[in-house]
Amino acid sequence: MNAPLQTPGTPTALTIKTAEEMRELGRRLAALLRPGDLVLLSGELGAGKTTLTRGLGEGLGVRGAVTSPTFVIARVHPSLSGGPALVHVDAYRLSGGLDEMEDLDLDVSLPESVIVVEWGDGKVEELSEDRLRVFISRSVGDAAPQDEDADDVRTVTLTGYGARWADTDLAALGH
């Protein structure tokens, strides 16, 4: 489980204006995902990590409502169409890094599933040298636009690591 850490590819930044656009981004991203993919979601509380994952679940055609697994830590959503299962992990309450994550046996699930880990930065990168990091940010406080509709605006930055993502056009997700 000690995969070498890879140099990141060129980040792609997308502006997402509504929760529905976030779900749609998840559906488009799902079309790029395949068994063995590891996706790390980062961003502050309420940024839209679970909303994006709902879209991934819809795009992958998995069973069950995708909700935040904060209190169960991980949920497995089997495919309804013969595709990969979605393993949705919330590492927010885990502080032990990869050692604590090993109890979840993610390395066993990885080859045949798509694993999405919220709050996974610094905890699961070593699961795979190939991974996609998705960072969701929004303007808050004095930096926030003074337009009441701007509260939902997010910047989603996608960065691929490893050979799996080297030739993937992440910018196409914005179209």
ZAZALUM-110602 format. One line per 3 residues: number of its first residue (from 1); their letters; for each residue z, y, x of N, C-alpha, C, O. Coordinates in nm, 4 decimals. Layout:
NUM) A) Z,Y,X,Z,Y,X,Z,Y,X,Z,Y,X | ...
! end
This chain:
1) MNA) 0.0000,-0.1189,0.0797,0.0000,0.0000,0.0000,0.0000,0.1250,0.0838,0.0197,0.2340,0.0300 | -0.0207,0.1143,0.2096,-0.0205,0.2327,0.2948,-0.1627,0.2731,0.3292,-0.2057,0.2620,0.4440 | -0.2355,0.3201,0.2283,-0.3720,0.3668,0.2498,-0.3679,0.4955,0.3311,-0.2783,0.5780,0.3128
4) PLQ) -0.4654,0.5130,0.4215,-0.4671,0.6373,0.4981,-0.4964,0.7553,0.4060,-0.5723,0.7422,0.3100 | -0.4372,0.8686,0.4348,-0.4624,0.9880,0.3552,-0.5947,1.0481,0.3987,-0.6181,1.0680,0.5179 | -0.6805,1.0768,0.3034,-0.8148,1.1255,0.3306,-0.8204,1.2775,0.3257,-0.7370,1.3428,0.2629
7) TPG) -0.9200,1.3315,0.3929,-0.9478,1.4746,0.3877,-1.0081,1.5055,0.2514,-1.0936,1.4311,0.2033 | -0.9648,1.6138,0.1890,-1.0177,1.6457,0.0563,-1.1624,1.6925,0.0621,-1.2077,1.7486,0.1619 | -1.2342,1.6678,-0.0486,-1.3676,1.7216,-0.0639,-1.3582,1.8674,-0.1070,-1.2497,1.9257,-0.1085
10) TPT) -1.4701,1.9246,-0.1413,-1.4740,2.0640,-0.1856,-1.4165,2.0741,-0.3270,-1.4634,2.0055,-0.4178 | -1.3163,2.1584,-0.3460,-1.2577,2.1731,-0.4803,-1.3573,2.2361,-0.5782,-1.4392,2.3199,-0.5403 | -1.3488,2.1946,-0.7024,-1.4284,2.2504,-0.8111,-1.3324,2.3118,-0.9112,-1.2438,2.2431,-0.9620
13) ALT) -1.3487,2.4405,-0.9403,-1.2613,2.5097,-1.0356,-1.3372,2.5359,-1.1651,-1.4497,2.5861,-1.1641 | -1.2728,2.5006,-1.2776,-1.3301,2.5211,-1.4106,-1.2337,2.6047,-1.4940,-1.1121,2.5889,-1.4830 | -1.2869,2.6929,-1.5768,-1.2047,2.7708,-1.6685,-1.2078,2.7024,-1.8038,-1.3146,2.6777,-1.8598
16) IKT) -1.0893,2.6718,-1.8561,-1.0745,2.6047,-1.9846,-0.9981,2.6999,-2.0766,-0.8884,2.7446,-2.0431 | -1.0564,2.7306,-2.1925,-1.0001,2.8355,-2.2776,-0.9156,2.7862,-2.3938,-0.8368,2.8631,-2.4488 | -0.9298,2.6606,-2.4326,-0.8542,2.6111,-2.5478,-0.8079,2.4682,-2.5216,-0.8560,2.4015,-2.4301
19) AEE) -0.7141,2.4231,-2.6034,-0.6680,2.2841,-2.5919,-0.7831,2.1876,-2.6212,-0.7936,2.0828,-2.5576 | -0.8696,2.2225,-2.7173,-0.9833,2.1358,-2.7478,-1.0788,2.1272,-2.6291,-1.1341,2.0204,-2.6027 | -1.0991,2.2369,-2.5575,-1.1822,2.2325,-2.4371,-1.1189,2.1430,-2.3306,-1.1899,2.0752,-2.2563
22) MRE) -0.9849,2.1427,-2.3231,-0.9156,2.0561,-2.2272,-0.9398,1.9096,-2.2631,-0.9653,1.8273,-2.1752 | -0.9319,1.8772,-2.3923,-0.9585,1.7395,-2.4352,-1.1039,1.7025,-2.4062,-1.1329,1.5910,-2.3629 | -1.1940,1.7962,-2.4301,-1.3356,1.7701,-2.4035,-1.3595,1.7471,-2.2540,-1.4387,1.6607,-2.2166
25) LGR) -1.2921,1.8231,-2.1697,-1.3010,1.7995,-2.0256,-1.2553,1.6576,-1.9935,-1.3179,1.5889,-1.9127 | -1.1477,1.6139,-2.0558,-1.1007,1.4771,-2.0358,-1.2047,1.3743,-2.0784,-1.2253,1.2743,-2.0096 | -1.2703,1.3984,-2.1915,-1.3742,1.3055,-2.2381,-1.4913,1.3006,-2.1390,-1.5439,1.1931,-2.1102
28) RLA) -1.5319,1.4173,-2.0870,-1.6418,1.4205,-1.9884,-1.6005,1.3524,-1.8583,-1.6791,1.2793,-1.7980 | -1.4767,1.3767,-1.8154,-1.4273,1.3138,-1.6928,-1.4214,1.1622,-1.7078,-1.4492,1.0889,-1.6128 | -1.3855,1.1157,-1.8257,-1.3776,0.9707,-1.8496,-1.5107,0.9018,-1.8220,-1.5137,0.7867,-1.7785
31) ALL) -1.6205,0.9721,-1.8471,-1.7529,0.9141,-1.8231,-1.7771,0.8883,-1.6743,-1.8604,0.8049,-1.6390 | -1.7050,0.9595,-1.5867,-1.7191,0.9396,-1.4424,-1.6255,0.8316,-1.3883,-1.6484,0.7774,-1.2801 | -1.5207,0.8006,-1.4636,-1.4169,0.7098,-1.4131,-1.4569,0.5643,-1.4269,-1.5343,0.5263,-1.5148
34) RPG) -1.4008,0.4834,-1.3362,-1.4266,0.3397,-1.3376,-1.3004,0.2667,-1.2927,-1.2083,0.3284,-1.2392 | -1.2962,0.1359,-1.3142,-1.1776,0.0607,-1.2720,-1.1457,0.0870,-1.1255,-1.2353,0.0894,-1.0411 | -1.0185,0.1066,-1.0962,-0.9740,0.1323,-0.9600,-0.9526,0.2789,-0.9295,-0.9031,0.3134,-0.8222
37) DLV) -0.9895,0.3661,-1.0228,-0.9728,0.5091,-0.9975,-0.8281,0.5528,-1.0194,-0.7612,0.5110,-1.1139 | -0.7831,0.6379,-0.9287,-0.6502,0.6982,-0.9341,-0.6690,0.8481,-0.9534,-0.7375,0.9137,-0.8750 | -0.6077,0.9016,-1.0584,-0.6171,1.0436,-1.0901,-0.4757,1.1017,-1.0891,-0.3880,1.0541,-1.1612
40) LLS) -0.4542,1.2043,-1.0076,-0.3256,1.2724,-1.0004,-0.3357,1.4045,-1.0747,-0.4218,1.4869,-1.0438 | -0.2485,1.4252,-1.1724,-0.2468,1.5492,-1.2494,-0.1264,1.6323,-1.2095,-0.0138,1.5825,-1.2070 | -0.1501,1.7594,-1.1783,-0.0424,1.8494,-1.1384,-0.0555,1.9799,-1.2154,-0.1637,2.0168,-1.2610
43) GEL) 0.0560,2.0479,-1.2285,0.0608,2.1768,-1.2968,0.1967,2.1924,-1.3606,0.2710,2.0956,-1.3767 | 0.2283,2.3141,-1.3964,0.3604,2.3403,-1.4539,0.3753,2.2733,-1.5902,0.2779,2.2252,-1.6481 | 0.4976,2.2709,-1.6397,0.5238,2.2190,-1.7738,0.4375,2.2958,-1.8731,0.4295,2.4185,-1.8673
46) GAG) 0.3733,2.2236,-1.9638,0.2914,2.2868,-2.0656,0.1530,2.3286,-2.0195,0.0819,2.3966,-2.0935 | 0.1134,2.2902,-1.9001,-0.0169,2.3320,-1.8477,-0.1333,2.2628,-1.9182,-0.2420,2.3198,-1.9275 | -0.1124,2.1413,-1.9679,-0.2191,2.0687,-2.0361,-0.2499,1.9327,-1.9776,-0.3557,1.8761,-2.0053
49) KTT) -0.1592,1.8788,-1.8969,-0.1829,1.7484,-1.8327,-0.1982,1.6377,-1.9367,-0.2904,1.5566,-1.9278 | -0.1094,1.6338,-2.0343,-0.1166,1.5288,-2.1357,-0.2367,1.5513,-2.2274,-0.2987,1.4546,-2.2717 | -0.2703,1.6754,-2.2563,-0.3882,1.7049,-2.3392,-0.5139,1.6540,-2.2701,-0.6000,1.5939,-2.3344
52) LTR) -0.5253,1.6775,-2.1398,-0.6385,1.6253,-2.0634,-0.6402,1.4730,-2.0693,-0.7461,1.4125,-2.0856 | -0.5237,1.4113,-2.0563,-0.5155,1.2652,-2.0580,-0.5534,1.2098,-2.1957,-0.6123,1.1020,-2.2040 | -0.5209,1.2812,-2.3033,-0.5652,1.2400,-2.4381,-0.7175,1.2320,-2.4414,-0.7743,1.1361,-2.4935
55) GLG) -0.7830,1.3333,-2.3856,-0.9288,1.3317,-2.3797,-0.9810,1.2159,-2.2965,-1.0812,1.1538,-2.3318 | -0.9131,1.1866,-2.1857,-0.9518,1.0703,-2.1040,-0.9435,0.9428,-2.1866,-1.0345,0.8599,-2.1838 | -0.8335,0.9275,-2.2603,-0.8158,0.8091,-2.3449,-0.9261,0.7972,-2.4495,-0.9781,0.6884,-2.4741
58) EGL) -0.9612,0.9105,-2.5109,-1.0692,0.9100,-2.6099,-1.2009,0.8707,-2.5434,-1.2765,0.7896,-2.5969 | -1.2273,0.9280,-2.4278,-1.3520,0.8989,-2.3575,-1.3601,0.7556,-2.3079,-1.4682,0.6968,-2.3051 | -1.2473,0.6993,-2.2691,-1.2438,0.5602,-2.2227,-1.2400,0.4614,-2.3394,-1.2624,0.3418,-2.3204
61) GVR) -1.2119,0.5108,-2.4592,-1.2058,0.4235,-2.5759,-1.0891,0.3275,-2.5715,-1.1065,0.2070,-2.5895 | -0.9692,0.3805,-2.5474,-0.8520,0.2948,-2.5358,-0.7712,0.2924,-2.6656,-0.7856,0.3791,-2.7518 | -0.6872,0.1921,-2.6765,-0.6025,0.1736,-2.7945,-0.4754,0.2559,-2.7819,-0.4196,0.2702,-2.6731
64) GAV) -0.4311,0.3089,-2.8929,-0.3028,0.3779,-2.8986,-0.3161,0.5267,-2.8721,-0.4044,0.5720,-2.7992 | -0.2252,0.6010,-2.9338,-0.2219,0.7450,-2.9137,-0.1694,0.7755,-2.7739,-0.0674,0.7204,-2.7323 | -0.2373,0.8614,-2.7026,-0.1927,0.9008,-2.5689,-0.0927,1.0146,-2.5853,-0.1274,1.1248,-2.6278
67) TSP) 0.0312,0.9855,-2.5508,0.1386,1.0844,-2.5553,0.2067,1.0860,-2.4198,0.1851,0.9973,-2.3372 | 0.2880,1.1863,-2.3977,0.3560,1.1956,-2.2692,0.4515,1.0775,-2.2510,0.5350,1.0518,-2.3378 | 0.4400,1.0061,-2.1401,0.5291,0.8923,-2.1153,0.6564,0.9312,-2.0403,0.7111,0.8502,-1.9654
70) TFV) 0.7037,1.0541,-2.0596,0.8173,1.1051,-1.9825,0.9372,1.0111,-1.9844,0.9982,0.9870,-1.8802 | 0.9714,0.9584,-2.0998,1.0941,0.8784,-2.1082,1.0714,0.7302,-2.0848,1.1662,0.6575,-2.0550 | 0.9477,0.6838,-2.0977,0.9196,0.5430,-2.0669,0.8573,0.5291,-1.9289,0.8423,0.4175,-1.8790
73) IAR) 0.8216,0.6381,-1.8678,0.7636,0.6505,-1.7340,0.6182,0.6054,-1.7285,0.5366,0.6730,-1.6657 | 0.5825,0.4940,-1.7917,0.4428,0.4499,-1.7878,0.4053,0.3815,-1.9189,0.4851,0.3100,-1.9795 | 0.2808,0.4058,-1.9607,0.2242,0.3396,-2.0782,0.0892,0.2823,-2.0396,0.0128,0.3441,-1.9654
76) VHP) 0.0605,0.1631,-2.0910,-0.0698,0.1016,-2.0698,-0.1443,0.1059,-2.2024,-0.0941,0.0611,-2.3054 | -0.2663,0.1614,-2.1975,-0.3533,0.1687,-2.3143,-0.4735,0.0783,-2.2873,-0.5631,0.1155,-2.2115 | -0.4762,-0.0411,-2.3493,-0.5890,-0.1324,-2.3268,-0.7186,-0.0753,-2.3846,-0.7164,0.0032,-2.4794
79) SLS) -0.8298,-0.1155,-2.3267,-0.9602,-0.0722,-2.3743,-0.9945,-0.1439,-2.5042,-0.9633,-0.2617,-2.5218 | -1.0587,-0.0716,-2.5943,-1.1089,-0.1310,-2.7178,-1.2557,-0.1711,-2.7038,-1.3134,-0.2311,-2.7945 | -1.3159,-0.1373,-2.5885,-1.4592,-0.1589,-2.5721,-1.4947,-0.2403,-2.4486,-1.6111,-0.2428,-2.4085
82) GGP) -1.3983,-0.3064,-2.3879,-1.4258,-0.3867,-2.2690,-1.4246,-0.3084,-2.1393,-1.4541,-0.3642,-2.0335 | -1.3911,-0.1799,-2.1451,-1.3824,-0.0975,-2.0249,-1.2453,-0.1109,-1.9614,-1.1670,-0.1981,-1.9988 | -1.2166,-0.0239,-1.8651,-1.0857,-0.0315,-1.7993,-0.9735,0.0182,-1.8899,-0.9940,0.1052,-1.9746
85) ALV) -0.8561,-0.0379,-1.8709,-0.7366,0.0114,-1.9392,-0.6992,0.1456,-1.8761,-0.7347,0.1742,-1.7618 | -0.6278,0.2257,-1.9518,-0.5728,0.3512,-1.9006,-0.4232,0.3301,-1.8802,-0.3508,0.3004,-1.9752 | -0.3772,0.3453,-1.7567,-0.2349,0.3405,-1.7262,-0.1921,0.4850,-1.7051,-0.2353,0.5507,-1.6104
88) HVD) -0.1066,0.5335,-1.7946,-0.0634,0.6740,-1.7946,0.0816,0.6791,-1.7481,0.1707,0.6251,-1.8136 | 0.1042,0.7442,-1.6350,0.2360,0.7485,-1.5715,0.2846,0.8928,-1.5668,0.2071,0.9843,-1.5389 | 0.4118,0.9123,-1.5941,0.4743,1.0439,-1.5780,0.5811,1.0294,-1.4702,0.6851,0.9676,-1.4931
91) AYR) 0.5554,1.0861,-1.3536,0.6476,1.0725,-1.2401,0.7453,1.1892,-1.2302,0.8127,1.2043,-1.1283 | 0.7540,1.2716,-1.3339,0.8391,1.3909,-1.3309,0.9842,1.3570,-1.2967,1.0467,1.4253,-1.2155 | 1.0370,1.2528,-1.3578,1.1784,1.2191,-1.3360,1.2007,1.1280,-1.2159,1.3146,1.0922,-1.1858
94) LSG) 1.0938,1.0904,-1.1473,1.1072,1.0031,-1.0312,1.1113,1.0877,-0.9049,1.0251,1.1730,-0.8841 | 1.2090,1.0646,-0.8225,1.2215,1.1457,-0.7020,1.2067,1.0639,-0.5744,1.2067,1.1197,-0.4647 | 1.1942,0.9330,-0.5878,1.1947,0.8466,-0.4709,1.0609,0.8243,-0.4041,1.0507,0.7409,-0.3141
97) GLD) 0.9585,0.8961,-0.4451,0.8287,0.8787,-0.3825,0.7717,0.7412,-0.4100,0.8014,0.6798,-0.5125 | 0.6885,0.6923,-0.3167,0.6178,0.5674,-0.3365,0.7128,0.4488,-0.3521,0.6825,0.3561,-0.4272 | 0.8261,0.4496,-0.2836,0.9206,0.3379,-0.2964,0.9632,0.3192,-0.4412,0.9664,0.2067,-0.4910
100) EME) 0.9957,0.4279,-0.5087,1.0368,0.4200,-0.6485,0.9183,0.3830,-0.7378,0.9346,0.3106,-0.8361 | 0.8004,0.4322,-0.7041,0.6811,0.4021,-0.7821,0.6413,0.2550,-0.7685,0.5795,0.1993,-0.8593 | 0.6760,0.1915,-0.6563,0.6411,0.0512,-0.6375,0.6996,-0.0381,-0.7459,0.6422,-0.1425,-0.7771
103) DLD) 0.8115,0.0005,-0.8031,0.8716,-0.0771,-0.9112,0.7809,-0.0854,-1.0331,0.7957,-0.1758,-1.1154 | 0.6874,0.0078,-1.0455,0.5952,0.0077,-1.1590,0.4743,-0.0836,-1.1363,0.3948,-0.1046,-1.2279 | 0.4600,-0.1381,-1.0147,0.3483,-0.2274,-0.9798,0.2121,-0.1637,-1.0052,0.1201,-0.2311,-1.0516
106) LDV) 0.1985,-0.0361,-0.9756,0.0715,0.0313,-0.9968,-0.0384,-0.0259,-0.9091,-0.1552,-0.0274,-0.9478 | -0.0005,-0.0734,-0.7902,-0.1012,-0.1307,-0.7009,-0.1625,-0.2564,-0.7604,-0.2774,-0.2888,-0.7305 | -0.0872,-0.3284,-0.8449,-0.1385,-0.4478,-0.9115,-0.2359,-0.4084,-1.0220,-0.3382,-0.4741,-1.0408
109) SLP) -0.2045,-0.3007,-1.0956,-0.2885,-0.2555,-1.2067,-0.4126,-0.1815,-1.1612,-0.5129,-0.1796,-1.2325 | -0.4079,-0.1205,-1.0437,-0.5143,-0.0304,-0.9997,-0.6540,-0.0924,-0.9987,-0.7465,-0.0276,-1.0477 | -0.6756,-0.2123,-0.9470,-0.8135,-0.2616,-0.9361,-0.8885,-0.2715,-1.0700,-1.0104,-0.2545,-1.0731
112) ESV) -0.8179,-0.2985,-1.1797,-0.8875,-0.3170,-1.3072,-0.8616,-0.2050,-1.4077,-0.9080,-0.2127,-1.5215 | -0.7890,-0.1021,-1.3679,-0.7516,0.0059,-1.4591,-0.7880,0.1415,-1.4010,-0.8216,0.1543,-1.2833 | -0.7804,0.2423,-1.4871,-0.7809,0.3809,-1.4439,-0.6356,0.4246,-1.4528,-0.5755,0.4185,-1.5600
115) IVV) -0.5789,0.4685,-1.3419,-0.4391,0.5105,-1.3404,-0.4334,0.6619,-1.3307,-0.4890,0.7218,-1.2387 | -0.3652,0.7234,-1.4271,-0.3457,0.8677,-1.4311,-0.1969,0.8929,-1.4121,-0.1150,0.8426,-1.4889 | -0.1616,0.9703,-1.3104,-0.0211,0.9978,-1.2796,0.0047,1.1478,-1.2906,-0.0441,1.2268,-1.2099
118) EWG) 0.0822,1.1851,-1.3918,0.1274,1.3235,-1.4025,0.2409,1.3432,-1.3039,0.3249,1.2547,-1.2880 | 0.2447,1.4577,-1.2374,0.3486,1.4903,-1.1394,0.3465,1.3923,-1.0221,0.4515,1.3614,-0.9656 | 0.2285,1.3433,-0.9851,0.2192,1.2416,-0.8812,0.2072,1.2937,-0.7393,0.2142,1.2156,-0.6444
121) DGK) 0.1889,1.4254,-0.7225,0.1745,1.4792,-0.5872,0.2945,1.4428,-0.5008,0.4096,1.4603,-0.5406 | 0.2648,1.3918,-0.3817,0.3706,1.3551,-0.2881,0.4384,1.2235,-0.3216,0.5356,1.1857,-0.2562 | 0.3884,1.1526,-0.4233,0.4531,1.0285,-0.4661,0.3612,0.9069,-0.4646,0.4069,0.7962,-0.4364
124) VEE) 0.2329,0.9252,-0.4944,0.1471,0.8076,-0.5092,0.0162,0.8130,-0.4309,-0.0676,0.7241,-0.4462 | -0.0031,0.9137,-0.3487,-0.1287,0.9263,-0.2759,-0.1618,0.8024,-0.1940,-0.2789,0.7689,-0.1759 | -0.0606,0.7355,-0.1453,-0.0832,0.6193,-0.0591,-0.1297,0.4953,-0.1347,-0.1608,0.3933,-0.0732
127) LSE) -0.1345,0.5032,-0.2680,-0.1869,0.3906,-0.3452,-0.3344,0.3665,-0.3163,-0.3814,0.2528,-0.3188 | -0.4068,0.4744,-0.2887,-0.5503,0.4608,-0.2672,-0.6020,0.5747,-0.1795,-0.5616,0.6899,-0.1953 | -0.6912,0.5411,-0.0876,-0.7528,0.6468,-0.0074,-0.8543,0.7239,-0.0917,-0.8938,0.8345,-0.0549
130) DRL) -0.8961,0.6676,-0.2024,-0.9877,0.7333,-0.2954,-0.9093,0.7754,-0.4184,-0.8535,0.6919,-0.4896 | -0.9059,0.9055,-0.4425,-0.8322,0.9551,-0.5587,-0.8875,1.0901,-0.5985,-0.9546,1.1575,-0.5203 | -0.8582,1.1283,-0.7214,-0.8991,1.2581,-0.7730,-0.7734,1.3358,-0.8077,-0.6906,1.2902,-0.8866
133) RVF) -0.7601,1.4537,-0.7480,-0.6464,1.5406,-0.7782,-0.6941,1.6484,-0.8740,-0.7939,1.7160,-0.8490 | -0.6211,1.6634,-0.9846,-0.6530,1.7638,-1.0855,-0.5328,1.8565,-1.0958,-0.4240,1.8140,-1.1347 | -0.5527,1.9834,-1.0608,-0.4448,2.0818,-1.0684,-0.4779,2.1798,-1.1800,-0.5855,2.2396,-1.1816
136) ISR) -0.3837,2.1956,-1.2738,-0.4040,2.2845,-1.3882,-0.3086,2.4025,-1.3743,-0.1873,2.3851,-1.3631 | -0.3653,2.5224,-1.3753,-0.2807,2.6418,-1.3653,-0.3143,2.7366,-1.4796,-0.4234,2.7332,-1.5364 | -0.2187,2.8198,-1.5108,-0.2398,2.9230,-1.6124,-0.1670,3.0481,-1.5693,-0.0704,3.0417,-1.4933
139) SVG) -0.2128,3.1610,-1.6175,-0.1481,3.2879,-1.5857,-0.0232,3.3012,-1.6717,-0.0264,3.2794,-1.7928 | 0.0862,3.3371,-1.6070,0.2114,3.3552,-1.6799,0.2750,3.4866,-1.6375,0.2443,3.5404,-1.5311 | 0.3641,3.5376,-1.7220,0.4386,3.6583,-1.6889,0.3486,3.7788,-1.6726,0.2544,3.7971,-1.7496
142) DAA) 0.3768,3.8614,-1.5728,0.3014,3.9845,-1.5498,0.1563,3.9578,-1.5117,0.0702,4.0439,-1.5298 | 0.1289,3.8379,-1.4586,-0.0079,3.8068,-1.4181,-0.0946,3.7650,-1.5360,-0.2167,3.7567,-1.5230 | -0.0324,3.7385,-1.6522,-0.1074,3.6921,-1.7683,-0.1885,3.8062,-1.8287,-0.1414,3.9197,-1.8357
145) PQD) -0.3112,3.7753,-1.8725,-0.3902,3.8767,-1.9409,-0.3168,3.9217,-2.0668,-0.2400,3.8446,-2.1244 | -0.3391,4.0439,-2.1096,-0.2690,4.0974,-2.2252,-0.3388,4.0638,-2.3569,-0.3037,4.1208,-2.4602 | -0.4342,3.9751,-2.3562,-0.5040,3.9288,-2.4750,-0.4262,3.8096,-2.5304,-0.3960,3.7160,-2.4563
148) EDA) -0.3933,3.8117,-2.6599,-0.3119,3.7034,-2.7161,-0.3825,3.5689,-2.7108,-0.3157,3.4656,-2.7059 | -0.5173,3.5665,-2.7115,-0.5904,3.4401,-2.7005,-0.5920,3.3865,-2.5578,-0.6240,3.2696,-2.5363 | -0.5582,3.4692,-2.4614,-0.5649,3.4294,-2.3210,-0.4527,3.3347,-2.2816,-0.4562,3.2784,-2.1721
151) DDV) -0.3532,3.3155,-2.3676,-0.2412,3.2279,-2.3350,-0.2864,3.0844,-2.3111,-0.2238,3.0115,-2.2342 | -0.3951,3.0437,-2.3770,-0.4439,2.9077,-2.3610,-0.5374,2.8902,-2.2415,-0.5730,2.7770,-2.2087 | -0.5777,2.9976,-2.1763,-0.6733,2.9884,-2.0661,-0.6086,2.9197,-1.9462,-0.4993,2.9556,-1.9024
154) RTV) -0.6795,2.8202,-1.8949,-0.6337,2.7444,-1.7797,-0.7442,2.7418,-1.6747,-0.8626,2.7501,-1.7073 | -0.7049,2.7303,-1.5506,-0.7985,2.6998,-1.4436,-0.7688,2.5573,-1.4001,-0.6568,2.5252,-1.3602 | -0.8694,2.4731,-1.4081,-0.8555,2.3325,-1.3697,-0.9327,2.3145,-1.2392,-1.0539,2.3354,-1.2338
157) TLT) -0.8603,2.2752,-1.1341,-0.9222,2.2548,-1.0037,-0.9222,2.1057,-0.9732,-0.8170,2.0421,-0.9667 | -1.0417,2.0511,-0.9547,-1.0588,1.9087,-0.9266,-1.0980,1.8918,-0.7807,-1.1895,1.9583,-0.7320 | -1.0282,1.8021,-0.7110,-1.0568,1.7758,-0.5700,-1.0607,1.6249,-0.5486,-0.9625,1.5549,-0.5729
160) GYG) -1.1743,1.5766,-0.5032,-1.1885,1.4348,-0.4734,-1.1494,1.4037,-0.3305,-1.1710,1.4846,-0.2402 | -1.0922,1.2870,-0.3103,-1.0533,1.2382,-0.1774,-1.1186,1.1020,-0.1567,-1.1187,1.0184,-0.2471 | -1.1736,1.0800,-0.0387,-1.2286,0.9498,-0.0036,-1.3746,0.9329,-0.0428,-1.4340,1.0181,-0.1088
163) ARW) -1.4299,0.8209,-0.0003,-1.5712,0.7915,-0.0196,-1.6091,0.7841,-0.1674,-1.7200,0.8222,-0.2047 | -1.5196,0.7363,-0.2500,-1.5480,0.7230,-0.3945,-1.5929,0.8550,-0.4544,-1.6813,0.8565,-0.5401 | -1.5344,0.9651,-0.4116,-1.5626,1.0951,-0.4728,-1.6564,1.1819,-0.3890,-1.6905,1.2927,-0.4304
166) ADT) -1.6988,1.1332,-0.2715,-1.7781,1.2156,-0.1797,-1.9088,1.2643,-0.2410,-1.9485,1.3783,-0.2167 | -1.9761,1.1823,-0.3190,-2.1059,1.2200,-0.3742,-2.1000,1.2478,-0.5245,-2.2040,1.2543,-0.5900 | -1.9816,1.2639,-0.5787,-1.9671,1.2900,-0.7212,-1.9716,1.4402,-0.7463,-1.8982,1.5169,-0.6840
169) DLA) -2.0583,1.4809,-0.8378,-2.0745,1.6232,-0.8709,-1.9722,1.6621,-0.9772,-1.9998,1.6552,-1.0969 | -1.8540,1.7029,-0.9320,-1.7478,1.7421,-1.0241,-1.7804,1.8719,-1.0968,-1.7294,1.8958,-1.2063 | -1.8644,1.9554,-1.0376,-1.9031,2.0823,-1.1026,-1.9779,2.0562,-1.2330,-1.9751,2.1399,-1.3233
172) ALG) -2.0441,1.9424,-1.2442,-2.1182,1.9081,-1.3664,-2.0239,1.8929,-1.4869,-2.0687,1.8997,-1.6014 | -1.8964,1.8728,-1.4623,-1.8001,1.8605,-1.5712,-1.7855,1.9910,-1.6495,-1.7397,1.9905,-1.7637 | -1.8242,2.1010,-1.5885,-1.8113,2.2305,-1.6532,-1.9256,2.2620,-1.7476,-1.9252,2.3680,-1.8102
175) H) -2.0229,2.1741,-1.7599,-2.1408,2.2021,-1.8438,-2.1359,2.1269,-1.9733,-2.2269,2.1390,-2.0553
! end
